[in-house]
């Protein structure tokens, strides 16, 4: 998004007019949706895509950055073309008194693309990208096994990355409006439930008898 930063350079320092506590509306989500497709789009093109003025687009974009909703811009690469065709998930059980050591050692491993603390059988999940299976084996049996904080590991190889989105937005799955349930007909009343009969209807039935 360098084009935006340059175009808005003469307007002064980065906007803090909304800042922390920004309430996102439908226009903000449209901006984020467009940026998901092309993070280098110019502010003029962004404004046209969203359907707002250029000044409004720039102000809202800067507000999203100042608020921290947009953290940073980066490049996405093809890992296979970069020579990292093997991806694996390593589930780790950590000795509970040694989390600080585990985090420190993990930060020294450039193969680690992602790590998350999880619930369930294991304590953490590590995703690594390497050039061959031998590197995964060395990572698990030598490097991770050599960390006193690591109690046990389980490795899963990723065969195919079917879907990967830069990020997900609340606007991607709108809430479905609930339709009011229709009044059941007498035949639809489940067994075990009472059906109340109006007084007039009841009296008419008694007269017939």
N, C-alpha and C positions, 0 to 999 in steps of 0.2 A: 504494500500500500504506500510505496514511496511517493507516487504521484500526488497523493492527497497531502502529504506532509509538505511537499514543495509548493503546491498551489496555495496552501493556506499560510505560507510562511510570513507574508506581509501583514497578516491579521494579528500578529502578536504572539505571545506565548500560548502553550497548549491550554485549551479551554478547561476551566474548572467551574463553569457556570452552573452545572447541575451536580457534578461530582458524586461523592459517595451517597448511596441511597437513591440512585436513579431508578425510576419506575418505567419498565419497558412497556411500550405499547405496540400496536400492530405494525407501525412504521419501523420501529427499531428492529422487530423480528424480520421484516422484509429486507432491511439493510443487511442483517446477519446472514440471511438466506442467500443474497447475492454474493456476499463476500466468501461464503462457503464454496461457491463455484469458481470465483476468481478473486483472490486476495490482492491482486495488483491492479484492479480496475481503477480508473480515474474517477475523481469526484463528480465530474460532469456526466460520465456514463452511468455512475451509480445513481445519480439523481434522476436520470432518464428512466432507468430500469425500475426504480421504486415509485416514480411518479410524483416527485417533489422538486422544489427549487434547488439549485446548486448550493445556495447559502444554507438552506435547511439541511441538506444532506451532509455538508461539511460540519455544521454545528452538532448534529446528532452523532456523526462519526466520532468527533472529538470528545463528546460527552461519554460515549461508550468506552473510549480509551481511558479517559480520566477516571471513570467510575470503576475500571478494572474488569468490565464485562469482556472487552477485547484485551487479552493479556499480551499477545505478541504476534508477529507474522513470521512464518518460516517456510522453508521449501520442503516438498514431499518428493522423495526419490524412488526409483525402481530398484529395490534391494537386489534383485537377481542380476540386473545389468551392472550393479555396483560390486558384484562378486560375493554377495551374502545370500546365497540361495537356500540356506537351511535355517528354519525358524523353529524354536522349541519353547515349550512352557515347562518351567521347573517349579514344582510345588515344594515348599520348604517348611519344615517344622523347626521352630526356633526355641532355644532354651530361654525361658521367660525372663530370666535375670540378665540376659546378655543382648538385649535388643540394640543397645547403643553400638556395640561392637559389630553386630550384623549389618546395621545401616552404614557404618563407616567402611567396612570391607566391601560392601556392595558398590559404594560410590567409586571405588578404585577399579571396577571392572567395566571396561569400555564396551564389552559385548552386550551388556544389559541395556535393552531399549526401554523396558518398563518394569516396574515393580509395584505391587499393591498388597496391602495387608488385608487378609480375608478371614471370613468366618468358616466354620466347618472343620474338616479333618486336619487341614494344614493351616499354617499361620500366615504364609505369604506366597504370592505367585510372581515368578520372574519370567519375563519374555526376553529371549536372547536371539540374535541374528549372527550367524557365523558362515564360514565358507564350506565346511564339510562336517560329516557326522563325528569324525575323530575329535574335532574341537568341542563338540557337545560333551563327548565322553570325558575329555580332559577337564572341562569346566566342572562337571559333576563330581568325578572321582578324585580330582586333585585339588582344585581351587576351593570349591564349596565344602568338600569333605575336610579340608584343612582348616576350616574356620571353627573354633571351639563353640561358637554360638549356634552352629547348625547341628541339629539333632538327627534329622532324616530328610531325604529328598525323594521326589517322584517325578519322572521326566515324561513328557508327552510331546511327540513331534507333530508339527502342523503340516498336513499334506497339501492343503489348498486354502487360501484366504478368500472366502467366498464374498464377503462384504466388509468394507471398512469405510466409515464416514468420517470426515474431519471433526464434526461435532453434530449433536442432535439438538433440536429446538423444540420447545413446547408447542409451537405452531405446526410442527410436523404431524401431530396426532391430536386434532381438535376433539373436544368433548362432544359426545353424541347426546343430543337432547332426548330425554326419556319421554315417551308418549304415554299419556294417561291410559290406564287399563280400562277397556270397555266394561260396562255393567254386565254381569253374567246373566244369561237367560235362565229360566227355571230348569231347563234341561242340563245347563252347564254347572249348576251348583253341586260341588263335591259332596259325597256322602259324609255324614258326620257334622255338617254345617247346617244351621237353622236358616230357614227362609221365612221372613216375616211377611204376613199377608195383610193388606190394608183392611181397615174395619169394614168399609163398604163392600169390598169383595167377599169378606167372610160372612156378612149378613145375607148377601145374595145367595150364597151357597146353602145357608141354613133354611132360607125360604123354600128353595127347591126341594129340600128333603121333607 
